[in-house]
Amino acid sequence: MAPSAMTRWTNSLSDAQPVSYWLDDPGRPAPEPALTGDDRCDLLVVGGGYSGLWTALNAKERDPRREVVLVEGREAGWAASGRNGGFCAASLTHGIANGLARWPGEIEKLEELGARNLDAIEVAVKRYSIDCDFERTGEIDVATAPHQVAELRETYDEMAAHGLAGGAELLDADAVREQVDSPTFLGGLWDRDGVAMLHPAKLAWGLKRACLEKGVRVYEHTPALELARSGAGMAVRTPYGRVFARQVALATNIFPSLVKRIRAYTVPVYDYALMTEPLTGEQLAAIGWRNRQGLGDSANQFHYFRLSADNRVLWGGYDAIYPYGGKVRAEYDDRPETYAKLAEHFFTCFPQLEGVRFTHAWGGAIDTCSRFSAFFGTAHQGRVAYAAGYTGLGVGATRFGADVMLDLLSGERTERTSLEMVRTKPLPFPPEPFAWTGVALTKWSLARSDANGGKRNLWLKTMDRLGLGFDS
């Protein structure tokens, strides 16, 4: 990279604040008080992100008399739920291609359940008057290399073969550039109805408010430290007290599970994003984007990008950083070398926006599992349920996962708990140094594949056969 080009791209970052744009909001609600002393309830939810908030809210909707407590180590929505791209997808399987590869016999049911789940999120947003900029604009997967055009066609044909292409449209280069104009776009696959755009932090804050209005007792700055049996139920110790509950739902995702045997199934992958200043009318006209879809490119190391309600462009992805040892640490949330790379890619995609500046740059950990989509289970003779492993597509799928946890705790067989996806688990990650070595080799191989027409080397083919992968 020429020094002049580097200076031009990095100049766009000079005013960027190292904080999530979504969380940098003067309307951010005050936290609820921490738990001091003991509390008792029917259901304790551990974790105040989407997974926990939907679990608490849906539990009260199922039975308003149920006493529900939620504890959160920091503040509701402060982690992945307040740092993501704001894509709320119907897919429960990290995309149709992953679902077809892993559960071909269930894909129609999984897609149906996912569509119903997204509809239910839209209904809840309206019912609880959650002002989160919900826009059901769909998403376009764009091809930026010739082999990706062929791959999108193959995906579309597979969808059609299963009767799942009704809401999809295959776009050639002219058609995709009519939607959003970039010289790098060679084609696209538009999912017209299966994805909504929203303000992710406002969704989390709105869900917290809805929980409080339903009578959920919410304690923030209250980390759960230890889980143990207590009589016929469970007890969770916190810094200043305890919660005694008949049942517990663990919604901690990337943070270490209180059920220790589950920890090997997820690793943290750090993902990063930039947010521009609001585009002017002239700048917006230069790229089109009148229909406001979310976009993602089709490379292995992919970007995702979208417009905010005030016409900023969020540009994220590409780098997926796994820290040795799988630690989750605040210092990993900021990575200037990735921001510089993302800025370069942004202006390569949209050269007509040269001169636009970035106001925010941030990162956060994703709970990645080897099959790219959530897994579920119970512990302590069914008194405890858990869900984790959403791998970057949890904005919508966490509501489905909340219902799975509540189904499992009820002990009843439902259409959700009957799914092979729910009844099986991914392969766990190996211990260090094998995990770090395997991830590094996979990332190198994926980059080679992107540069070599999508051809997968022996390592990736072996990983495919084993059902293993690494993704953000």
Beta strands, then each sheet from edge to edge (+ up, - down):
strand 1: 37-46
strand 2: 68-71
strand 3: 87-89
strand 4: 139-143
strand 5: 168-172
strand 6: 187-191
strand 7: 195-197
strand 8: 217-219
strand 9: 226-230
strand 10: 233-238
strand 11: 241-250
strand 12: 267-276
strand 13: 294-297
strand 14: 303-307
strand 15: 313-317
strand 16: 358-368
strand 17: 375-379
strand 18: 384-388
sheet 1: 8+ 2+ 1+ 11+ 10- 9+
sheet 2: 8+ 2+ 1+ 11+ 18+ 17-
sheet 3: 3+ 7-
sheet 4: 5+ 6- 4+ 13+ 14- 15+ 12- 16+
end
